[in-house]
């Protein structure tokens, strides 16, 4: 359902939206999308979600259980919404690492956080979620908000996150998911395939990136599948919370 | 999600108000990392308060341990929010505190000592000159109303006591009361004297 790894004779392919592309090209194509949208990422998030993304992230922070002195890794942290809150929660004795594979997003996030005066306990790292450059058992909490669907090998990324977490540490995956209501699902389809690319065209002059966004959401594993993937990766007590009728789900797992 | 949205809006407004007092945020910074749970009984509702140098964060749930839990009925919580003497409300019998109550008392102290600089906030929107004019005007109006009210009070009291004689004046009443007290004491002395005389004349006592 996530990655179609074929035999050794042909290069394995994976999905990029509704298209199948060689695995080696996905990261590059995702990078192109985010280079294109980075400058207006926050504005588009507010417009397309009607500000709801702030509440979804807020809920993730409430469930993170992060407290003073903790070490937190915010993968695919983008423009740093979660990092900003975590930096406040962990205080001067804690540490937050904002990691993103995309240089443009990381630069926007770093500049934005520095402009807001968030410094001292925050580090910025350009890193691939599948091969996290951190020691084992290092973080108290790892979050990935709206990033997992862009990762080529999700299983590898989940295992990598498990590795860097301390035993008892929490992984929070905030991601678009499958609406639980049929009527909502139809309205959501119409919204994402018609309105989102149109807004993308009008504001960033790039409808393709927002078409990819809509398609990648449909290709992302649903709530139960992601839960079983987390269990398979080795997480314990995996639970999920649907938000806004399942449009977004927050999965939480604990490292045993 | 609805409650989360509501709390987010309240938090935004509350932090804006806290920023109007220049001492509130530095004092709240001492409480960074502390978590206060407010457990409202009747109606059942739980909320978490996390103070920091950016203000207060309100959450509908919190996965980490809390430092202090305040359990009280909604009426006491409203009283706590509105009262000037917050520590007195915290000592009421229907209010329960668990954990480190010092955190809550310190937060209550910060909120109690709030002195909001409305003029500063207004000057950000209207500019310094307009704010100065408006502030001066409002202050003189407030003074005028205060003086007017005090003078109305005095005039009304004087009219009722001196002119219409509907009420007794304060000094007159005091004189009457002291006269009454004196008469009462005299009466008690007289009664005691009668008692003593009647006892000395009683033949059964001599027997």
Interface residues (C-beta under 8 A of the other chain):
Chain A: X54 X55 X58 X59 X61 X62 X63 X64 X65 X66 X67 X68 X69 X85 X88 X89 X91 X170 X243 X244
Chain B: X1 X4 X5 X8 X32 X33 X35 X48 X50 X52 X54 X57 X59 X60 X61 X62 X63 X64 X65
